[in-house]
């Protein structure tokens, strides 16, 4: 029997006894007496954590408890002489007497069959590891659902949070985010508060303040860490059902205590109650799937919280926990001193019976150490997992979630698989491209793009004919992650798609693929209804070096959108295409300052003498960038009239114009 397995089994059994005692006492006290949430929170936390330590402390102190239990150990049979039954003495030999012959007899080898403690420990380890990794997978799905959250750094919500931090004296930095995929505010980790988008539209200023105060209380109390730790203890020690009760009670007390904290900091229990009632209308069943510190994650629990707030049952000051802390410490001490302990018994050392004439020798001092070393390095029990074992389990759990009946879960699982980057997820994600939910298909496309596996190119390209515009747009974006083997024909076909965003993405992808054969189809969109599409057309034609499209780009110089006109000037300059002087002069009078600046730069780069009068007028332009660009352009034109204009610019009230003119004239600024 493996000594390690036996020791671990003894510790697990001791933990089961001690945790039953401590958690049972916590349950009995909190049920028999109406404790304040602060006292109840303390008792459950002490019971949950002390159960992990009391057995170890007993063992280290070598306490002999009144009801100690010792695990039985199988004994090895006594060794016998070769060809002689065990226990035989032979003629002329007396039992217990050996003769000295100088040879030794080796004891028979112990059975290689696994011992019962080893089997039990291995079964426990497999179940605990699988349950814990399932929890990790669900946490990853939660992270996937919140991947689209955005930072809220300004505005009334951020200002309210900053004011609450100052009022409460909370010095740690808090990261405020907003997401559309959640229905209840939650505190994430130690420094983030994530609120749903509905909080801006459906909650008033006072309700928003109460909401943020409640979540700030969760961060101050570190409830996220406590709930995560309690969840892992519940899964690792699954054989103790009271751990689940402890975790649920910690969730309850965390919400009550955060309500109290928020009410004290805001001074309004009514506002928080109204906020809870509003948030209750947003919540769906099983909102996030894992225990989190949130304002209203348990809808069934909201009624008692609202009643508690409105009935004024909150304590006027934070409850003192000193008395209960002393009682809890005494309970732990009594458990260590008196609770039963399971220990491992030491196996008897088999003694060999020497043959006639064998010498009887005492074991050398080094032999026990050598035996222990063999036990550790030879046939010891492997308690660790391979380097990829955990990742493999998580990936498999997420792949299984791709077939979940809830579309949100399927999409979140797909996004999490994309972030993990495991190539084994590629075939299952390709299958999800045929999912009935468009959001799930989009999530699978994004995940395959993150994985970057060429096997996904064809299936993703097949979604370019998807009936949903968002799916097509995401498929185009995903194909931009690949440089080769991407078919251009279905992309060109999307240039006629009714959705402007799809047309825009198609143009960008064709530019990424350097598809010069598509320049004609792209140029036909020069008069597209969408200014973003027209801007993309002009920029792409210039970047592709499409000389044949110069005429279409020239038409864009008269576009109604200033950004398109500016992009057209840049594209024509990239192509070294001619621009009519009259057109360029008109653009130097354009209502858009950016267009005037770009036109002035081109006039200087092309050394247009005829542009000098207009450039001279631009030195007095209302926009500083235009004035500086016109001055620099005059410096590129080798003509006396340009030099005169630069000399006049030395008197400009704009210091940048004076510096540019001096540099162009070769003088000190």
C-alpha positions in Angstrom: 0.0 0.0 0.0 1.4 3.3 -1.0 2.3 5.4 2.1 1.4 8.6 0.2 -2.0 7.4 -0.8 -2.7 6.1 2.8 -1.6 9.5 4.3 -3.8 11.4 1.9 -6.8 9.2 2.5 -6.3 9.7 6.2 -6.2 13.4 5.8 -9.4 13.4 3.6 -11.3 11.4 6.2 -10.1 13.7 8.9 -11.2 16.7 6.8 -14.7 15.1 6.4 -15.1 14.7 10.1 -13.8 18.1 11.1 -15.7 20.0 8.3 -18.9 18.2 9.3 -18.4 19.4 12.9 -17.4 23.0 12.1 -19.9 23.6 9.2 -22.6 21.8 11.2 -22.1 24.1 14.2 -22.2 27.1 11.8 -25.5 25.9 10.4 -26.9 25.2 13.8 -26.0 28.6 15.3 -27.2 30.6 12.3 -30.5 28.7 12.2 -31.2 28.8 15.9 -30.3 32.5 16.4 -31.2 35.4 14.2 -27.7 36.7 13.6 -26.7 39.8 11.8 -25.2 39.1 8.4 -21.8 40.2 9.5 -21.7 37.6 12.3 -23.1 34.9 10.0 -20.5 35.8 7.3 -17.7 35.4 9.8 -18.9 32.0 11.1 -19.3 30.5 7.7 -15.9 31.7 6.5 -14.1 30.4 9.6 -15.8 27.1 9.3 -15.0 26.8 5.6 -11.3 27.6 6.0 -10.6 26.1 9.4 -11.8 22.7 8.2 -8.8 22.6 5.8 -6.3 23.2 8.6 -7.5 21.5 11.8 -6.6 18.0 10.7 -3.1 19.1 9.6 -2.6 20.9 12.9 -3.6 17.8 14.9 -1.2 15.7 12.9 1.7 18.2 13.3 1.1 18.4 17.1 0.7 14.6 17.3 -2.3 15.0 19.5 -4.0 11.9 20.8 -7.6 12.7 20.5 -10.2 10.6 22.5 -11.7 9.1 19.4 -8.7 8.6 17.1 -9.1 6.2 14.2 -6.2 4.3 12.6 -6.4 3.0 9.1 -5.7 -0.8 8.9 -2.6 -1.9 7.0 -2.1 -5.2 5.3 0.8 -7.2 6.7 3.3 -9.1 4.7 3.7 -12.8 5.2 6.7 -14.1 7.1 9.5 -15.2 4.7 10.3 -18.9 4.5 13.3 -20.9 3.3 13.2 -22.0 -0.3 11.3 -25.2 -0.9 10.0 -25.1 2.7 6.5 -24.1 3.7 6.2 -21.0 5.8 6.3 -21.8 9.5 8.2 -25.0 9.0 11.1 -25.6 11.4 12.8 -28.6 9.9 14.4 -31.4 11.7 16.5 -30.5 14.6 15.4 -26.8 14.5 13.5 -25.1 17.2 11.0 -22.4 16.4 12.4 -19.0 16.7 16.1 -20.3 16.5 18.2 -19.7 13.4 21.6 -21.0 12.5 24.4 -19.0 11.1 25.5 -20.0 7.6 26.5 -16.6 6.1 23.6 -16.5 3.5 20.4 -14.5 3.6 16.9 -15.2 2.5 15.0 -12.5 0.6 11.4 -11.9 1.6 8.8 -12.6 -1.0 7.8 -9.6 -3.1 4.6 -7.8 -2.1 1.6 -8.0 -4.4 1.6 -5.4 -7.2 -2.2 -5.0 -7.1 -3.2 -1.4 -6.2 -4.3 -0.9 -2.6 -7.7 0.3 -1.6 -6.4 3.7 -0.3 -4.7 4.3 -3.6 -7.8 3.5 -5.6 -9.9 5.7 -3.4 -7.5 8.6 -3.6 -7.2 8.3 -7.4 -11.0 8.3 -7.8 -11.2 11.4 -5.6 -8.5 13.1 -7.6 -10.1 12.5 -10.9 -13.5 13.7 -9.8 -12.1 16.7 -8.0 -10.0 17.7 -11.0 -12.8 17.2 -13.5 -15.3 19.2 -11.4 -12.7 22.0 -10.9 -11.9 22.2 -14.6 -15.6 22.3 -15.4 -15.8 25.4 -13.1 -12.8 26.9 -14.9 -14.5 26.3 -18.3 -17.7 28.0 -17.1 -15.6 31.0 -15.9 -14.0 31.1 -19.4 -17.5 31.2 -20.9 -18.4 34.0 -18.6 -15.3 35.9 -19.8 -16.3 35.2 -23.4 -19.7 36.7 -22.8 -18.1 39.8 -21.5 -15.5 40.2 -24.3 -17.4 43.0 -25.9 -17.5 45.2 -22.8 -16.1 48.7 -23.2 -14.4 51.0 -20.8 -16.4 53.9 -19.3 -13.9 56.6 -18.5 -16.0 59.7 -18.6 -19.6 60.8 -18.3 -21.9 61.0 -15.3 -21.5 57.3 -14.4 -17.7 57.5 -14.1 -18.1 60.8 -12.2 -20.5 59.2 -9.8 -18.1 56.3 -9.1 -15.2 58.6 -8.5 -17.3 60.6 -6.1 -18.3 57.4 -4.2 -14.7 56.4 -4.0 -13.7 59.7 -2.4 -16.6 59.6 0.0 -15.9 56.0 1.1 -12.1 56.5 1.2 -11.6 53.7 -1.2 -8.1 54.2 -2.6 -7.6 51.4 -5.0 -8.2 52.1 -8.7 -11.6 50.8 -10.0 -12.1 50.0 -13.7 -15.7 50.7 -14.8 -16.9 48.9 -17.9 -20.2 48.4 -19.7 -21.6 45.4 -21.6 -24.7 44.5 -23.4 -24.5 40.8 -22.7 -25.3 41.0 -19.0 -28.5 41.9 -17.3 -27.2 42.6 -13.8 -24.2 44.7 -12.6 -21.3 42.5 -11.4 -18.0 43.0 -9.6 -15.2 41.2 -11.5 -12.0 40.3 -9.7 -10.6 43.0 -7.4 -10.8 46.1 -9.5 -13.6 46.0 -12.1 -17.3 46.9 -12.1 -19.2 45.9 -15.2 -22.7 47.3 -15.7 -25.3 46.5 -18.3 -26.1 49.1 -21.0 -29.7 49.3 -19.6 -28.3 51.0 -16.5 -27.9 54.2 -18.4 -31.4 54.3 -19.9 -33.5 52.7 -17.2 -32.0 53.9 -14.0 -32.1 57.4 -12.5 -29.1 59.2 -11.1 -29.8 58.1 -7.5 -30.4 54.5 -8.5 -27.2 54.5 -10.5 -25.3 55.8 -7.5 -26.8 53.0 -5.3 -25.9 50.4 -7.9 -22.3 51.5 -8.1 -22.1 51.8 -4.3 -23.3 48.2 -4.0 -20.7 46.9 -6.5 -18.0 49.0 -4.8 -18.8 47.3 -1.6 -18.2 43.9 -3.2 -14.8 45.0 -4.3 -14.0 46.4 -0.9 -15.0 43.1 0.7 -13.2 41.0 -2.0 -16.3 39.0 -2.4 -15.2 37.8 -5.9 -12.2 36.0 -4.4 -14.3 34.5 -1.5 -16.9 33.1 -3.9 -14.3 31.7 -6.3 -12.5 30.0 -3.4 -15.7 28.7 -1.9 -16.7 27.3 -5.3 -13.4 25.5 -5.8 -13.5 24.1 -2.2 -17.1 22.9 -3.0 -15.8 21.1 -6.1 -12.5 19.7 -4.8 -14.2 18.3 -1.6 -17.4 17.2 -3.3 -18.0 14.5 -0.8 -18.9 17.2 1.8 -22.4 18.5 0.9 -22.2 21.2 3.6 -19.6 23.0 1.5 -22.3 23.9 -1.0 -24.5 25.2 1.8 -21.5 27.4 3.0 -21.0 28.8 -0.5 -24.7 29.7 -0.8 -24.7 31.3 2.6 -21.6 33.4 1.7 -23.4 34.6 -1.4 -26.4 35.6 0.7 -24.4 37.4 3.4 -22.3 39.2 0.7 -25.4 40.7 -0.8 -26.9 41.7 2.6 -23.6 43.3 3.7 -23.1 45.1 0.4 -26.6 46.5 0.7 -25.8 47.8 4.2 -22.5 49.3 3.0 -24.2 51.0 0.0 -27.0 52.4 2.1 -24.6 53.9 4.6 -22.5 55.5 1.9 -25.5 56.9 -0.1 -27.9 57.5 2.7 -30.8 56.1 0.7 -32.2 52.6 1.2 -35.2 53.5 -1.0 -33.1 54.3 -4.1 -31.3 50.9 -3.8 -34.6 49.1 -3.4 -35.9 50.7 -6.5 -32.7 49.8 -8.3 -33.1 46.2 -7.3 -36.7 46.1 -8.5 -35.7 47.6 -11.9 -32.8 45.2 -12.3 -35.1 42.3 -11.5 -37.0 43.0 -14.7 -33.9 42.6 -16.7 -32.7 39.3 -15.3 -33.1 36.0 -17.3 -32.8 32.6 -15.8 -29.3 31.5 -14.8 -27.7 34.8 -15.9 -24.0 34.0 -15.8 -23.8 30.3 -14.8 -21.1 30.8 -12.1 -21.2 32.4 -8.6 -20.3 36.1 -9.0 -20.5 39.1 -6.8 -23.4 41.0 -8.4 -26.2 43.4 -7.6 -29.0 40.9 -8.4 -27.7 37.7 -9.8 -30.3 35.6 -7.8 -33.7 36.9 -8.8 -35.5 34.8 -6.1 -33.4 36.4 -3.4 -34.3 40.0 -4.5 -37.7 40.0 -2.7 -36.2 39.6 0.8 -33.5 42.1 0.1 -36.0 44.7 -1.1 -38.2 44.1 1.9 -35.2 44.3 4.2 -34.3 47.7 2.7 -37.8 49.2 2.8 -38.6 47.9 6.3 -35.6 49.6 7.7 -34.1 46.4 9.1 -30.5 47.5 8.4 -28.3 47.9 11.5 -27.6 51.5 12.3 -23.9 50.8 12.5 -21.7 47.9 11.3 -22.2 44.9 13.6 -19.4 44.2 16.0 -17.9 40.8 15.2 -15.4 40.6 18.1 -17.6 38.3 20.3 -18.4 35.9 17.5 -14.7 35.9 16.4 -13.7 34.8 19.9 -16.4 32.1 19.9 -15.3 30.9 16.5 -11.7 30.7 17.6 -12.7 28.7 20.6 -14.7 26.4 18.4 -11.7 25.8 16.2 -9.5 25.1 19.2 -11.9 22.6 20.6 -12.1 20.9 17.3 -8.4 20.5 17.1 -8.2 19.2 20.7 -11.2 16.9 20.7 -12.4 16.0 17.2 -11.6 12.5 16.0 -8.5 12.2 13.8 -7.9 9.5 11.2 -4.2 8.5 11.0 -2.1 6.1 9.0 -0.7 3.1 10.9 2.9 2.2 10.3 3.2 -1.2 8.5 5.1 -3.9 10.3 8.6 -4.5 8.9 8.8 -8.1 7.6 11.6 -10.1 9.0 13.2 -12.8 7.0 13.9 -16.2 8.6 17.5 -17.1 7.8 18.4 -20.5 6.7 20.6 -22.8 8.7 23.9 -21.1 9.0 22.7 -17.7 7.9 23.9 -14.8 9.9 21.5 -12.6 11.7 22.4 -9.0 11.1 20.8 -5.7 12.2 19.8 -3.3 9.5 22.3 -0.5 8.9 21.3 3.1 9.7 21.3 3.9 6.0 18.8 1.2 5.0 15.6 3.0 6.2 16.7 6.1 4.3 17.4 4.1 1.2 14.1 2.4 1.4 12.3 5.7 1.8 14.2 7.1 -1.2 13.1 4.1 -3.3 9.5 4.6 -2.2 9.7 8.3 -3.3 11.6 7.8 -6.5 10.6 4.3 -7.6 7.0 3.1 -7.3 5.6 6.3 -5.9 2.1 7.5 -6.8 2.0 10.3 -9.4 -0.2 13.0 -8.1 0.4 15.7 -10.8 -1.1 15.9 -14.3 0.6 16.4 -17.6 1.4 19.9 -18.8 -1.5 19.8 -21.2 -3.9 17.9 -19.1 -5.8 20.9 -17.8 -5.9 22.6 -21.1 -7.2 19.4 -22.7 -10.0 19.1 -20.2 -11.0 22.7 -20.6 -11.0 22.5 -24.4 -13.1 19.4 -24.3 -15.6 21.0 -21.9 -15.9 24.1 -24.2 -16.3 21.9 -27.3 -19.2 20.1 -25.5 -20.7 23.5 -24.8 -20.9 24.2 -28.6 -24.0 21.9 -28.6 -25.7 23.6 -25.7 -29.3 24.4 -26.2 -28.7 28.0 -25.2 -27.4 30.1 -28.2 -25.6 32.5 -25.8 -23.7 29.7 -24.2 -22.7 28.3 -27.6 -21.5 31.6 -28.8 -19.5 32.2 -25.6 -17.9 28.8 -25.8 -16.9 29.5 -29.4 -15.2 32.8 -28.4 -13.4 31.1 -25.5 -12.1 28.4 -27.8 -10.7 31.0 -30.1 -8.8 32.7 -27.3 -7.4 29.3 -26.1 -5.8 28.8 -29.5 -6.0 25.0 -29.5 -6.1 23.6 -33.0 -8.3 20.7 -31.9 -11.1 23.2 -31.7 -11.0 23.9 -35.5 -13.2 21.0 -36.7 -15.9 21.6 -34.1 -16.0 25.3 -34.8 -16.3 24.7 -38.5 -19.3 22.6 -37.7 -20.8 25.5 -35.7 -20.7 27.7 -38.9 -24.0 25.9 -39.8 -25.6 26.8 -36.5 -29.1 28.2 -36.6 -28.2 31.3 -34.6 -26.5 34.1 -36.5 -24.7 35.3 -33.3 -23.3 31.8 -32.8 -22.1 31.7 -36.4 -20.5 35.1 -36.0 -18.8 33.9 -32.8 -17.5 30.8 -34.5 -16.1 32.9 -37.4 -14.3 35.2 -35.0 -12.8 32.2 -33.1 -11.6 30.6 -36.3 -10.0 33.9 -37.3 -8.1 33.9 -34.0 -7.0 30.3 -34.5 -5.7 31.2 -38.0 -6.0 27.6 -39.3 -6.0 27.4 -43.2 -8.6 24.6 -42.9 -11.2 27.2 -42.0 -10.7 29.4 -45.1 -13.2 27.5 -47.3 -15.9 27.1 -44.7 -15.6 30.8 -43.7 -15.8 31.8 -47.4 -19.0 29.8 -47.6 -20.6 32.2 -45.1 -20.2 35.1 -47.6 -23.6 34.0 -48.9 -25.1 34.0 -45.5 -28.5 35.8 -45.3 -27.5 37.8 -42.3 -25.4 40.9 -43.0 -23.5 40.8 -39.7 -22.4 37.2 -40.4 -21.1 38.2 -43.8 -19.3 41.2 -42.4 -17.6 39.0 -39.7 -16.7 36.4 -42.3 -15.0 39.1 -44.5 -13.1 40.4 -41.4 -12.0 36.8 -40.5 -10.7 36.2 -44.1 -8.5 39.2 -43.7 -6.5 37.2 -41.2 -5.2 35.0 -44.1 -2.9 36.1 -46.8 -3.2 33.2 -49.2 -5.7 30.7 -50.6 -8.6 33.2 -50.0 -11.0 33.1 -53.0 -11.7 36.6 -54.4 -14.7 35.9 -56.6 -17.2 35.6 -53.7 -15.7 38.8 -52.2 -16.1 40.7 -55.4 -19.7 39.6 -55.6 -20.3 41.3 -52.2 -19.4 44.6 -53.7 -23.1 44.7 -54.8 -24.4 43.7 -51.4 -27.3 46.0 -50.2 -25.6 46.5 -46.8 -23.0 49.3 -46.9 -20.9 47.8 -44.1 -20.6 44.6 -46.1 -19.5 46.5 -49.2 -17.0 48.4 -47.1 -15.5 45.2 -45.6 -15.4 43.6 -49.0 -13.3 46.5 -50.4 -10.9 46.4 -47.4 -10.4 42.6 -47.9 -9.7 43.0 -51.6 -7.1 45.6 -50.7 -5.6 43.2 -48.1 -5.4 40.5 -50.8 -3.9 42.9 -53.3 -6.6 41.9 -55.8 -5.7 44.2 -58.7 -8.0 42.2 -60.9 -10.9 43.6 -58.9 -10.1 47.3 -59.5 -12.7 47.7 -62.2 -15.5 46.4 -59.9 -14.2 48.5 -57.0 -14.1 51.7 -59.2 -17.8 51.2 -60.1 -18.6 52.1 -56.5 -17.1 55.6 -56.8 -20.7 57.0 -56.6 -21.9 54.6 -53.8 -24.6 56.1 -51.5 -22.4 55.5 -48.5 -19.5 58.1 -48.0 -17.6 55.5 -46.0 -17.7 53.1 -49.0 -16.7 55.9 -51.4 -13.8 56.8 -49.1 -12.7 53.2 -49.0 -12.9 52.9 -52.8 -10.7 55.9 -53.4 -8.1 54.8 -50.8 -8.0 51.2 -52.1 -7.6 52.2 -55.7 -4.7 54.4 -54.8 -3.0 51.7 -52.6 -3.5 49.1 -55.4 -1.8 51.4 -57.9 -4.7 51.1 -60.2 -3.7 53.6 -63.0 -6.8 52.6 -65.0 -9.0 54.0 -62.1 -7.4 57.5 -62.2 -10.5 58.9 -64.0 -12.9 57.5 -61.4 -10.7 58.9 -58.6 -10.7 62.3 -60.4 -14.5 62.3 -60.3 -14.2 61.9 -56.5 -12.5 65.3 -56.3 -16.0 66.8 -56.5 -17.6 64.4 -54.0 -20.0 65.9 -51.5 -18.0 64.4 -48.6 -14.9 66.3 -47.6 -13.1 63.1 -46.4 -13.6 61.5 -49.9 -12.2 64.6 -51.6 -9.2 64.6 -49.4 -8.6 60.9 -50.0 -9.0 61.4 -53.7 -6.2 64.0 -53.7 -4.0 61.5 -51.8 -4.8 58.7 -54.2 -4.1 60.7 -57.3 -0.8 61.8 -55.8 0.1 58.1 -55.1 -0.7 57.2 -58.7 1.3 60.3 -60.0 -1.8 61.0 -62.0 -2.3 64.5 -63.4 -4.7 66.9 -61.7 -6.1 69.9 -63.6 -4.7 73.1 -62.3 -8.2 74.7 -62.2 -9.5 71.8 -60.1 -6.6 72.1 -57.7 -7.1 75.8 -57.3 -10.8 75.3 -56.6 -9.9 72.7 -53.9 -7.6 75.3 -52.3 -10.8 77.3 -51.7 -12.7 74.2 -50.4 -14.9 74.7 -47.3 -12.9 71.9 -45.6 -9.7 73.0 -44.0 -8.2 69.5 -44.5 -8.9 69.6 -48.2 -7.4 73.1 -48.5 -4.3 71.9 -46.7 -3.9 68.8 -48.9 -4.4 70.8 -52.0 -1.8 73.4 -50.9 0.7 70.6 -50.3 0.1 69.1 -53.7 0.6 72.5 -55.4 3.9 72.8 -53.7 5.0 69.2 -54.4 4.2 69.8 -58.1 5.8 73.3 -58.2 2.8 75.0 -59.7 3.7 78.6 -60.4 0.2 79.4 -61.2 -0.8 78.5 -57.7 1.3 81.2 -56.0 -1.5 83.8 -55.7 -3.8 81.3 -54.1 -1.1 80.0 -51.8 -0.3 83.6 -50.8 -4.0 84.1 -49.8 -3.9 80.8 -47.8 -1.1 82.3 -45.6 -3.9 84.3 -43.9 -6.2 81.2 -43.7 -8.2 80.9 -40.5 -6.7 77.4 -39.9 -3.1 77.3 -38.6 -2.3 74.0 -40.4 -3.4 75.4 -43.7 -1.3 78.6 -43.2 1.8 76.5 -42.4 1.2 74.1 -45.4 0.8 77.1 -47.8 4.0 78.7 -46.5 6.0 75.4 -46.9 4.5 74.9 -50.4 5.7 78.4 -51.5 9.2 77.3 -50.4 9.0 74.4 -52.9 8.3 76.7 -55.9 11.4 78.2 -57.4 10.0 81.5 -58.6 10.6 85.2 -57.6 6.9 85.7 -56.8 7.0 82.8 -54.3 10.0 84.4 -52.7 8.2 87.7 -52.4 5.3 85.9 -50.8 7.6 84.2 -48.3 9.2 87.6 -47.4 5.8 89.0 -46.7 5.0 85.9 -44.6 7.9 86.9 -42.2 5.5 89.5 -40.9 2.7 87.1 -40.1 1.4 87.1 -36.6 1.6 83.2 -36.7 5.0 82.1 -35.3 4.8 78.8 -37.2 4.3 80.7 -40.5 7.2 83.0 -39.7 9.4 80.0 -38.9 8.4 78.2 -42.1 9.0 81.3 -44.2 12.4 81.9 -42.7 13.5 78.2 -43.2 12.3 78.4 -46.8 14.2 81.6 -47.4 17.3 80.2 -45.7 17.2 82.7 -42.9 17.2 82.3 -39.1 13.7 82.1 -37.9 
